[in-house]
Amino acid sequence: MKAPILIVKKLPAAGMALFPFILLKSARLKSDREIINHEKIHLRQQLELLIFPFYILYLLNYLINLFKYRNHDLAYRNIVFEKEAYDHENDLNYLKNGNWYGWIKKI
């Protein structure tokens, strides 16, 4: 999957996926294959859920986790979409091997 990459210096994270773009905090991150793979996993998750529902479920999952953990980092790390992306960001063949709807296993 080839995604357009935009550099957004004031981005609150190193990377972010907003379909169909990958946003990066700095140009040097373009060569970080794990961050790019992580964001591409999010792009596919967005496609799996027809884009808009992904954002609703992502936010809802975060808010539930925030209530549960009372900690931003724990709430963020336990979002099912983030679990899938972090678990497979180092596997550069993950997207090629299928694994559609892998985030469901993280519920």
C-alpha positions in Angstrom: 0.0 0.0 0.0 1.5 3.3 -1.1 0.3 6.2 1.1 1.1 9.9 0.6 3.3 11.1 3.5 2.9 14.6 4.8 5.2 16.3 7.3 3.4 18.1 10.1 6.0 19.6 12.5 3.5 20.3 15.2 2.0 16.8 15.2 1.5 15.6 18.9 2.9 12.2 18.0 5.7 10.8 15.8 3.2 9.5 13.3 -0.5 9.4 12.6 -2.7 7.9 10.0 -5.6 10.0 8.6 -6.9 8.2 5.6 -5.4 8.3 3.0 -2.4 10.1 4.5 0.4 9.2 6.8 1.4 12.2 8.9 4.9 12.4 10.3 6.4 14.8 12.8 9.7 15.1 10.8 11.1 14.2 7.4 13.7 11.9 8.9 10.9 9.5 10.0 10.2 8.7 6.4 13.0 6.1 6.6 11.7 4.6 9.8 10.1 1.4 8.4 8.4 0.4 11.7 6.6 3.7 12.1 5.5 3.7 8.5 4.3 0.1 8.9 2.5 1.0 12.1 0.6 3.8 10.3 -0.1 1.6 7.3 -1.7 -0.9 9.7 -4.0 1.9 10.9 -4.8 2.9 7.3 -6.0 -0.7 6.6 -8.0 -0.7 9.9 -9.7 2.5 8.6 -10.5 0.8 5.3 -11.8 -2.3 7.1 -14.3 -0.1 9.0 -15.1 2.1 6.0 -13.1 5.0 7.5 -15.5 7.1 9.5 -16.6 4.3 11.9 -12.9 3.6 12.7 -12.6 7.1 14.2 -15.7 6.7 16.3 -14.6 3.3 17.6 -11.1 4.5 18.2 -12.3 7.5 20.3 -14.9 5.4 22.1 -12.3 2.7 23.0 -9.9 5.4 24.2 -12.6 7.0 26.4 -13.6 3.6 27.9 -10.0 2.8 28.6 -9.4 6.3 30.1 -12.3 5.7 32.5 -10.9 2.2 33.3 -7.2 3.0 33.7 -7.4 6.7 34.6 -4.1 7.2 32.7 -3.7 8.6 29.2 -0.8 6.3 28.2 -2.5 3.1 29.5 -5.7 4.1 27.8 -4.0 4.8 24.5 -1.8 1.6 24.6 -4.9 -0.5 25.2 -6.9 0.7 22.3 -7.5 -2.4 20.2 -6.3 -0.7 17.0 -3.1 0.3 18.7 -2.5 -3.1 20.1 -2.6 -4.6 16.7 -0.4 -1.9 15.2 2.2 -2.1 18.0 2.2 -5.9 18.0 3.0 -6.1 14.3 4.9 -2.9 13.4 8.1 -4.8 13.2 6.6 -7.5 10.9 7.0 -5.7 7.5 5.1 -8.6 5.8 2.1 -8.4 8.1 -0.1 -6.5 5.7 1.1 -8.6 2.7 0.1 -11.8 4.5 -3.6 -10.8 4.9 -4.5 -10.7 8.6 -7.6 -8.6 7.9 -9.5 -7.5 11.0 -6.6 -8.5 13.2 -7.7 -5.9 15.8 -10.8 -8.0 16.7 -8.4 -10.5 18.3 -7.3 -7.7 20.7 -10.8 -7.1 22.2 
